[in-house]
Amino acid sequence: MNIDIQSLDWGKTEGLLPVIIQDEKTLEVLMLGYMNAEALEKTQAEGKVTFFSRSKNRLWTKGETSNNFLYVKELFVDCDNDTILIKADAVGPTCHTGSRSCFKTEYNQNFIFELENIITDRYENPVEGSYINKMRSKGLNKIAQKVGEEGIETVIAALAETEEELIGEASDLVFHLLFLLKEKGLSIQDIAKNLEKRHK
């Protein structure tokens, strides 16, 4: 959904608004940049994030030299109409240093989303001999059965084994649950939305 450019408060910061870029899959904050009205118009028209570079004093499309483009998925404006949030599909590293994010945040908090992306990649680009490829060849029943087995092992670990073993079994359970969801054409986002709806 496009933003009404004229509705934004461009006067507060002399024609430049801060723009937060968030990975649309992992929700990780990737970078902060600035846009003027022309940069926002170009971003919305082309579907690739374009900033106004304060150092170069010109429009700058992220990825114009590196090909690490930021493809726009969703745009949001804050309650004061002076900050933009863009959820983007990041191609390659976002930071000029080669890092995933300009903020060097730890990734483990979002790794479940990344794991889901890895599983999806295995579906789209099968690797002969990979665990996911082998399990898929055995069909839905086998994948679902593994979730049941890992669930039982997690319960046993919680009742009678060490914390480390419980973490290991719970990790196996989460992985196989993500795998089963993918096999059924669902995602962790579908589960999150349902949990949010229940909470309300």
N, C-alpha and C positions, 0 to 999 in steps of 0.2 A: 504494500500500500504506500503510495507516494505521500510526501509531506507537502502541505500548502506553504510554499516558500515565503509568501507575503505575510503569513501569520506569525512568523518567528521574530523574536526580539533582536534584530540585528544591531540596534543602536547601543545596546548596553556595553558591547565589547568592540565598538568601532568597526562593525561589519564582519567580524570573524566569530564563529561559534565553535566551541570545543566539540569534538566528535569522538565518542568511545566506540572502539571496534571490539566486538565480542564474537568468539567462534560459535557459530550457530549449533554445532553438535555438542561440543564439550562445555559450552558456556564460559570458557576461559576468556578473560580480558586480554586482548592481544596488543593493543596500542591506543594511543591518544593522538589525534591530529586536529587540524582546524579547517573549517570550510567557510568560504564566503558564499553568497547567493549563487554565483556562477558555478562554483564547484559542486554545490548541491544539485543544481539543475542538470549538470553533466552526469553526475552520479546516478540520478534517477533516470535519465534518458538512456544511458548506456548499460546500467546494471553492474558497473565496476566502480569501486570507490575512488573518487578523485578528491584530493585535498587542495587547499591553498597553501603552498610552501612559503613560510615567512622568510626563510633564508634565501630562497631563489626568487621570491617575489613574483610567483606565477602559479598557475594551476599545475598540479602534479598528480598523475594517475599512479596509484600504488602498483608497482610491477611493470612500469613502462620500460625499465631497463633490465630488470631481473626476471620478468615474466611471473613473479609471485603475486598474482592479482588477488584482490579481495572482491569476490562476487557477492553482491547484495542479495540477502534473503528477506530481511525485514528491517524497517526503519521505525524508530520511535522518537518522540520528543518529550522532554521532561515537563514537569508541571509549571515551570516558569517560562517555557517556550524559548529557552536560551542554551540548551544542550541537546545534542543528538546522540542517540544510541543506534548503531547499525549491527545487526547480526549478519555475519558474513561467512561464506565458504572460502576459507583461506587456502590458496594454492601455494604449497611450499612454506618456508619460514616467513614470518611477518617482519621480524626485526632485521635491520641492515647488517647486524653482526652474525646473522645466520641462525639466531635463536627463534624458537617457536613464538615467543612472546617478548615484547620489549621490557616486560616487568620481571622476568626471571622468577616467576612464581613456581612453586612445586607443582608437579603434574599429578601426583598420586590422588589428589582430591577429585580429579576428573577422569581418572583412568578407566572407570567403568564405561564411560561414554566412548573413550578411545578403544577399549576392548570391543565394544559393539561395532565400531568402525572397522576393526581388524577382522571380525567375523564376517561383516558385510563384504569386505574386500576378498575374503576367501571364497565367498559365494560367487562374486563377480569375476574373479580371477583364480580359478581352482589351481591348487598346487598338488601335483601328484605325490601321494605318500603322506600328505599332511593329515593330522588327526581329524580335522573337520571334513576333509574330503572322504576319508574312510568311513566316518560316522554317517555322512549323508548317503553314502552308497548302501547303507543298511536300512535306511528309511526312518520315517517318523516314529514308529513304535520304539525303535532302539534308542533314539534321541530322548524321547519321553521317559523311557525306562531308566536312562542314566540320571535324569533329574531325581527320580524316586530313590535310586540307590544312593546318590550323593546326599539327599535329604536325610535318609536314615543314618548314614555315616556321620553327618553333622550332629544329629541328636546324640548319637553314641559318644562322640567326642566331647560334647557339652556336658554329658553326665559322668564320663569316666576317664577322660584323657586330659592332656595338658592344654594350656592356652594356645601354645604354638600349633598343636595338632588341630584344635578347634578352628583356628584361623585358616589353616590349610584346607580343612574339609569344607568350611564355609565358602572359601574362595572357589573350590571345585563346584560347589552348588550354584554359586552366582554365575560362573562361566557357563555351565550347562543350561541354566535357566535362560540366559541371553541367547544361547544357541537354539534352544527350543522356540523362543519367541521369534527369532529370525526365520526359522523353518516354517512357522505359521504366519509369516508376513507381518509380524508385530514388532514393536520396539520398546525400549525402556521408557521412552517418552509417553507411550500409550499407558503404561503402568502408572507413571508419575501423574498424568492427567486424571486417571481414575482415582488415585489416592487423594488428590487435591479435591476432587468432586465429593468424595466421601467425607472429607474433613469439613467441608462447608455444610 
